[in-house]
Amino acid sequence: MWGRKPKNAAAADAQSPSQLKEAIHQARVEAAERTNVIIDLRDAELARLELLNEALNPLFAEVPPEVDLFDRGISRGETPRLWIDALAHVAMGRDKRLYRFLHDSRMGRRVLAESYEIPVQAVTTYVARRLVERQRVLEADPDLLARMSNKMARHYRWRRRRRTLAVLAIGFVAGVAALFALAAVLSPG
């Protein structure tokens, strides 16, 4: 019980690793394989979204330059997405081959189109509807852009001034605090 192990048992232990070590090694190999598969799937999603982005280039080339409704770009997060504007994006379905064109609104997310083919027509329809909606608003109130431009410019100027004042105030307070700290250190007593 407390004695030494026989020489053959010690030699057998040295030759074959323990079952736990083998299981840990196997678990690490499986985890690495899963990670590689997940990375490959994400890369495939990004590649498909980039293909769609390239297919949409001719459509967005036709959008007038003064229209700033659309801000197209691919976000590379946990779920890669091709954003058309702030409300609509294309993401891949669960099987990573299905394109899902989604629209976020106050009432929740709505699926505009699902297809295994690149959904250029669905995005084209969405862009056309947004442009028509913009045109109707501008026809109802022709001075809207001028008012909004001035109002937004004032807003951003005021925001910059507030930030500058805040930085100056923080700097002033930090300077006064440093002077008091220095006076406390240098004062005899």
N, C-alpha and C positions, 0 to 999 in steps of 0.2 A: 504494500500500500504506500508506504513512505519511501520506499527504496527507489533505486534506479530502474529505468525501463530497460528491458532487454535490448541488446544491440540491434537486433533485426527490426524491432518496432521503431526505434529512433531512426534507422536508415529508411524505413518505409515512410515515416512522417516527413523526412527531409526530401524524399523524391516526389511525393504527390502533395500538392497544396491542399489546404483544408477546403471543405465543401463551401464554407462561407466565402472564402476568398474567390473561389470559382464563380459563385453566384454573384458576388459584387462585380467581378470582371465582366460577366455576361450582362448584367444590368447596365453597366457603363457602355458596353458595345451597343446594346439596344437603344439606350438614350441617345447616343451619338447618331445612330441610324435615323431615329425619329426626328432629331434636330435637322439632319440633312434633308429629310423629306419635307419638313415644314419650310425650310429655307428655299428648297426647290419649288414648292407650291407658291410661296410668296413671290419668288422671281418670275414664275409663270404668270401670276396675276398682274404684276407690274408690266411685263412684256405685252400682255393683251391690252392693258389700259394705254400703254404707249402707242400701240397700233391704232387704237381708236382715236387717240389724240392726234396722230398724224393724219388719219382719215378725215378729221374735222377741220384741218387747216384751210381747205378751200372755202368751207362754209364761213369761218370767222374772218377770212380775207374779204368777204363781201359785206360784213357788218361795217357801217359807217364809222370812221375814227372818232367822231364826237360822241358816240354812244359808249358810255362806260358802264353798262349793265353787267357785262360778262367779264369774269376773271378766271380764265381757264388755267388749270394746273393740277398736277398729280401730287397728292399727299401720300407720303410713304410711312404710314403708321402701322399699327397692328393690323388694321384693315385698310389696304391701299384703296384710294378713291381718285377718280378723275372728276374734279369740280368744274362745272360749267359756269355757275355763278354761286352766290352765297347760299342759295336755296336748293339747287339741284346738283346731283352728282351721279356718277356711274360707279358701281361697285360690282365685284364678281360674286356670283352665287356660291352656294355651298360646295358645288362640284367643281368650282374654279373655271368652268367653261361658259357658264351662263352670265351674260351681261344683264345687270339690273339697273335701270335708270330710275332714280328715286328723287322725290321732291319733298322737302321738309316744309311744314306749315304750322300754324298755330294749333291745328287740329291733329297733328301727328305726321308721320311719314306716309307718303303715298307712292305706290309703284306706278310709274308712267309707262314703262315698257320692260319686257323681259324677252331676251332672245339669245340664241346661240350664235347668231350672226352679229357682226358689228352694227350697233344701233344708230347709224348715221341719220336715217330718216326720222327716228323718234327725236333725236337731238335737234334736227333741223326744224321740225314742227314746233318744238318748245321754244327755240330761239325766235322763230317767226311770231309766235303768240306773244312773247315778251316785247318784241319790237312794236307790234300792233298796239299792245296795251300802253306802251310808252307814248306812241304817237297820239292815241286818244286822249291821254292825260294832257299832253302839250297842246292839243287842239282846244280842249276845254278851257285851259288857262295858259295863253301864249306867254305871259310874263313870268311863268313859274321858274324857268331856268335862271332868269336874271335875279329874281328874288332869292332863290335857293343859293345861287352862287355867292351873292353878297352876304346872306345870312350865315352860310358855312364859313366864308372867309372871316367874318367877325368872330364866329365861334372859335376858330382855330387861333386867331390872333389873341383872343382873351385867354385861351387855354395856355398858349406859350407864355403870356405875361404872368399868369398864375404860377406856372412852374418856375419861372425866373424869380418871382417874389418868394416862393417857398424855399428855393435854394439859397437865396440871400438871407432869409430869416434863419434858416438852419445854420448857415455859416456864421452869422452874428451870434447866435446863442452858443455855438461851439467855441467861438473866440472868447466870449465873456467867461464861459466855464473854464477854459484853459487859463485865462488870466487869474481867476480866483484860485485855481489849483496851484498855479505858480506862486501866488502870494502866500498861500497857506504853507507851501514848502519852504519858502525863503524867510518867512517871519520867524523871529526868535521866540522861543517860548515854549 
